[in-house]
Amino acid sequence: MSRFIFLVRWLVVLALPILVTLSAARIMVAEWYPRYEYAKPDFPPDPYGFTQAQRVELATACIRYLGRPEPAEVAIPMLRALRLPGTDKPLFAENEISHMLDVKRFTDLLWRVHGAAAVIVIGGLAFLLGRRPSRREGYAALFRGGLMTTGLLAFLVAFVLLSWRAFFVAFHEAFFPPDTWTFDWSDSLIRLFPDRFWFDAGVLLTAGALATGAALAAVGYALRRWAK
């Protein structure tokens, strides 16, 4: 096996968990999820008065903001224009607006990483599988990448289920400036996106990515066996 094929194989293996996880995140950061989550009969109501319909409408506006192609500073007027239902008061205070700027910068970076991982995985597998001498290495890359994805996501699922609050805090402290992501219970961001919203999202994301990784590992394993 040439060094180049060895390099391509391991680039695919390392990029596959990133691609699978961020693909699941991309699916979750969409308008369907607030509608699905708020429609659950046991989802806790807003103690300060938002109705389910208002929550869906306002949360969907936040999702659309995150999906805009413009930089955060250009797209943020979408959120500044939102008002508390029935009033002329802004929906979000300045500290909430500041956090949403950080969130969009972060998600924009994630989608760029997602695109780079997709190029590596798709291009690498096309190169390995498209040539008979390297085809078995392509199967091996798919198997090992799926296996790595499964292992990492199994650990993450256990972390989320057993210590959700520790995971939530660790995630925010790792990716956002200190003291910029904590809010009062009466703030709109907490009312729209309470802890239950994020817990359910974390379980769905990690479980979906875990299942995808396991499926890819199974396909890679079956192809390796067939190739022998």
C-alpha positions in Angstrom: 0.0 0.0 0.0 1.4 3.4 -1.0 1.8 6.2 1.5 -0.7 8.3 -0.4 -3.4 5.6 -0.2 -2.6 5.1 3.5 -3.0 8.9 4.1 -6.3 9.0 2.2 -7.7 6.1 4.1 -6.9 7.6 7.5 -8.2 11.0 6.5 -11.5 9.4 5.6 -11.5 7.5 8.9 -10.9 10.7 11.0 -13.3 12.9 9.0 -16.2 10.4 9.0 -17.2 11.0 12.7 -17.1 14.7 12.1 -19.3 14.4 8.9 -21.8 12.1 10.6 -22.1 14.2 13.8 -22.4 17.5 12.0 -24.8 16.1 9.4 -27.1 15.1 12.3 -26.6 18.6 13.8 -27.5 20.2 10.5 -30.7 18.2 10.3 -31.6 19.2 13.9 -31.0 23.0 13.3 -34.1 23.2 11.2 -37.7 24.5 11.5 -39.2 21.1 12.0 -37.6 20.5 15.3 -39.3 23.3 17.4 -42.7 22.2 15.9 -41.9 18.6 16.9 -40.6 19.4 20.3 -43.3 21.9 21.4 -46.0 19.5 20.2 -45.1 16.9 22.8 -48.0 16.6 25.3 -45.5 16.5 28.3 -43.4 19.4 27.2 -43.3 21.9 30.1 -45.4 25.1 29.5 -43.8 28.5 29.7 -44.5 29.8 33.3 -44.4 33.4 32.0 -47.1 33.1 29.4 -45.9 32.2 25.9 -48.4 29.9 24.2 -47.3 26.9 22.2 -48.0 28.7 19.0 -46.0 31.8 20.1 -43.1 29.6 21.1 -43.1 27.8 17.7 -43.3 31.1 15.8 -40.5 32.8 17.7 -38.2 29.8 17.9 -38.7 29.3 14.1 -37.6 32.9 13.6 -34.4 32.1 15.5 -33.8 29.0 13.4 -34.2 31.1 10.2 -31.7 33.6 11.6 -29.1 30.8 12.1 -29.8 29.5 8.6 -29.1 32.9 6.9 -26.0 32.9 4.6 -24.9 36.3 5.8 -22.5 36.9 8.7 -24.1 37.2 12.1 -23.7 40.9 12.3 -25.7 41.3 9.0 -28.4 38.8 9.9 -29.0 39.9 13.6 -31.6 42.6 12.7 -33.9 39.7 12.2 -33.8 39.0 15.9 -33.7 42.7 16.9 -37.0 43.2 15.1 -38.8 40.6 17.1 -41.2 41.8 19.8 -42.7 40.2 22.9 -46.2 39.1 21.9 -48.8 41.8 22.4 -46.2 44.5 23.1 -43.7 46.9 21.5 -40.9 45.6 23.7 -38.0 43.8 22.1 -38.1 40.1 22.5 -34.4 39.8 23.4 -32.3 41.9 25.7 -28.9 43.0 24.6 -27.1 40.2 26.4 -29.3 37.7 24.6 -28.6 39.4 21.3 -24.9 39.2 22.0 -25.2 35.4 22.7 -27.1 34.8 19.5 -24.4 36.6 17.6 -21.9 34.1 19.2 -24.2 31.2 18.4 -24.4 32.1 14.7 -20.7 32.6 14.4 -20.2 29.2 16.0 -22.8 27.4 13.8 -21.4 29.1 10.6 -18.0 27.7 11.6 -19.5 24.2 12.1 -21.1 24.2 8.7 -17.7 25.1 7.1 -16.1 22.3 9.0 -19.0 20.0 7.9 -18.4 21.0 4.2 -14.7 20.3 4.5 -15.4 16.9 6.1 -17.8 16.0 3.4 -15.2 16.8 0.7 -12.6 14.6 2.5 -15.0 11.7 3.0 -16.7 11.7 -0.4 -13.6 12.5 -2.3 -11.5 10.0 -0.4 -14.0 7.2 -0.8 -14.4 8.0 -4.5 -10.7 7.8 -4.9 -10.3 4.5 -3.0 -13.4 2.7 -4.3 -12.9 3.9 -7.8 -9.7 2.0 -8.3 -9.5 -1.8 -8.0 -6.1 -1.9 -6.2 -7.3 0.5 -3.4 -10.9 -0.7 -3.2 -10.3 -2.9 -0.1 -8.7 0.2 1.6 -11.9 2.1 0.9 -14.0 -0.7 2.6 -11.6 -0.6 5.5 -11.9 3.2 5.8 -15.6 2.9 5.8 -15.6 0.2 8.5 -13.0 1.9 10.7 -14.6 5.3 10.3 -18.0 3.9 11.2 -16.5 2.1 14.2 -14.8 5.2 15.4 -18.0 7.2 15.0 -19.9 4.5 17.0 -17.4 4.5 19.8 -17.3 8.3 20.2 -21.1 8.7 20.0 -21.7 5.8 22.4 -19.6 7.7 24.9 -21.4 10.9 24.2 -24.8 9.3 24.5 -23.8 7.9 27.9 -22.5 11.3 29.0 -25.8 13.0 27.9 -28.0 10.5 29.6 -26.1 10.2 32.8 -24.8 13.7 33.3 -26.8 16.0 31.0 -26.2 19.2 33.0 -22.4 18.6 33.2 -22.3 18.1 29.4 -24.4 21.2 28.8 -22.1 23.4 30.9 -18.9 21.9 29.6 -20.1 22.4 26.0 -20.9 26.1 26.6 -17.8 26.8 28.5 -15.7 25.2 25.7 -17.2 27.2 22.9 -18.6 30.5 24.3 -17.0 33.3 26.3 -17.5 33.0 30.1 -20.6 34.5 31.7 -22.2 35.2 28.2 -24.5 32.2 28.0 -26.3 32.2 31.4 -29.7 33.9 31.6 -32.6 34.4 34.0 -35.5 32.0 33.9 -37.7 35.0 32.8 -35.5 35.8 29.8 -36.9 35.0 26.3 -34.1 32.7 25.3 -34.8 30.4 28.3 -38.5 30.6 27.8 -38.2 29.6 24.2 -35.4 27.1 24.6 -35.7 25.6 28.1 -33.4 22.8 29.3 -35.8 20.1 28.2 -35.6 21.4 24.6 -31.8 20.9 24.5 -31.8 17.6 26.4 -34.2 16.1 23.8 -32.2 17.6 21.0 -29.0 16.1 22.4 -30.5 12.7 22.7 -31.9 12.7 19.2 -28.7 14.1 17.7 -26.3 11.7 19.4 -28.6 8.6 19.0 -29.1 9.4 15.3 -25.4 9.8 14.6 -24.6 6.7 16.6 -27.0 4.6 14.5 -25.6 6.1 11.3 -22.0 5.3 12.5 -23.0 1.7 13.3 -24.7 1.3 9.9 -21.6 2.5 8.1 -19.4 0.2 10.1 -21.7 -2.7 9.3 -21.6 -1.9 5.6 -17.8 -1.5 5.6 -17.5 -4.8 7.4 -19.8 -6.6 5.0 -17.9 -5.2 2.0 -14.5 -6.2 3.4 -15.8 -9.8 3.9 -17.2 -9.8 0.4 -14.0 -8.5 -1.1 -12.0 -11.4 0.5 
